[in-house]
Amino acid sequence: MKITHPKDFWSGLLFMAIGAFALVYGSKYTIGTAARMGPGYFPRILGILLLLFGGLIAQRAFRLKGDPVPAWKWRPTLLVLGSVVLFGAIVKPLGMALSTVILIVIASAASHEFRAKEAVIAGVLLAALAVGVFVVGLNLQLPIWPGQD
């Protein structure tokens, strides 16, 4: 058998690996029943579904013709992951609003279509949404602005 659609093959394997991890990790907890779910119920069901879907996606790699997997792009990966790590580090001292704007602007810079003005506008709108959902709606104890500890 020859792999003719590498993207499907590798994405299927990734789903299956995450599903296997969820099953192994979830096996440490009691499963319970459908009416009274235990802490291991969701990870096991999710793991089984990921294994099944991953298997279906991976088997397509032997039937369909597809493009090869493109070369890894490090710049976008590092910008997106770095922006999330930076957000976690600055959310307490700078507040939710400013940290969210910084997160969105840096993560947006990963795109080849990056426009600073659009990124700032999106950041402000998403910051308002994040403050509304997490600080106001869910009442999380996060400062909205710097110095509001």
MODA-V403538 format. One record per residue. N is the residue number from 1. RES is the residue in three letters. SS is DSSP state (H for helix, E for strand, C for the rest). Layout:
BEGIN
N/RES/SS, N/RES/SS
END
This chain:
BEGIN
1/MET/C, 2/LYS/C, 3/ILE/C, 4/THR/C, 5/HIS/C, 6/PRO/H, 7/LYS/H, 8/ASP/H, 9/PHE/H, 10/TRP/H, 11/SER/H, 12/GLY/H, 13/LEU/H, 14/LEU/H, 15/PHE/H, 16/MET/H, 17/ALA/H, 18/ILE/H, 19/GLY/H, 20/ALA/H, 21/PHE/H, 22/ALA/H, 23/LEU/H, 24/VAL/H, 25/TYR/H, 26/GLY/H, 27/SER/C, 28/LYS/C, 29/TYR/C, 30/THR/C, 31/ILE/C, 32/GLY/E, 33/THR/C, 34/ALA/C, 35/ALA/C, 36/ARG/C, 37/MET/E, 38/GLY/C, 39/PRO/C, 40/GLY/C, 41/TYR/H, 42/PHE/H, 43/PRO/H, 44/ARG/H, 45/ILE/H, 46/LEU/H, 47/GLY/H, 48/ILE/H, 49/LEU/H, 50/LEU/H, 51/LEU/H, 52/LEU/H, 53/PHE/H, 54/GLY/H, 55/GLY/H, 56/LEU/H, 57/ILE/H, 58/ALA/H, 59/GLN/H, 60/ARG/H, 61/ALA/C, 62/PHE/C, 63/ARG/C, 64/LEU/C, 65/LYS/C, 66/GLY/C, 67/ASP/C, 68/PRO/C, 69/VAL/C, 70/PRO/C, 71/ALA/C, 72/TRP/C, 73/LYS/C, 74/TRP/H, 75/ARG/H, 76/PRO/H, 77/THR/H, 78/LEU/H, 79/LEU/H, 80/VAL/H, 81/LEU/H, 82/GLY/H, 83/SER/H, 84/VAL/H, 85/VAL/H, 86/LEU/H, 87/PHE/H, 88/GLY/H, 89/ALA/H, 90/ILE/H, 91/VAL/H, 92/LYS/H, 93/PRO/H, 94/LEU/H, 95/GLY/C, 96/MET/H, 97/ALA/H, 98/LEU/H, 99/SER/H, 100/THR/H, 101/VAL/H, 102/ILE/H, 103/LEU/H, 104/ILE/H, 105/VAL/H, 106/ILE/H, 107/ALA/H, 108/SER/H, 109/ALA/C, 110/ALA/C, 111/SER/C, 112/HIS/C, 113/GLU/C, 114/PHE/C, 115/ARG/C, 116/ALA/H, 117/LYS/H, 118/GLU/H, 119/ALA/H, 120/VAL/H, 121/ILE/H, 122/ALA/H, 123/GLY/H, 124/VAL/H, 125/LEU/H, 126/LEU/H, 127/ALA/H, 128/ALA/H, 129/LEU/H, 130/ALA/H, 131/VAL/H, 132/GLY/H, 133/VAL/H, 134/PHE/H, 135/VAL/H, 136/VAL/H, 137/GLY/H, 138/LEU/C, 139/ASN/C, 140/LEU/C, 141/GLN/C, 142/LEU/C, 143/PRO/C, 144/ILE/C, 145/TRP/C, 146/PRO/C, 147/GLY/C, 148/GLN/C, 149/ASP/C
END
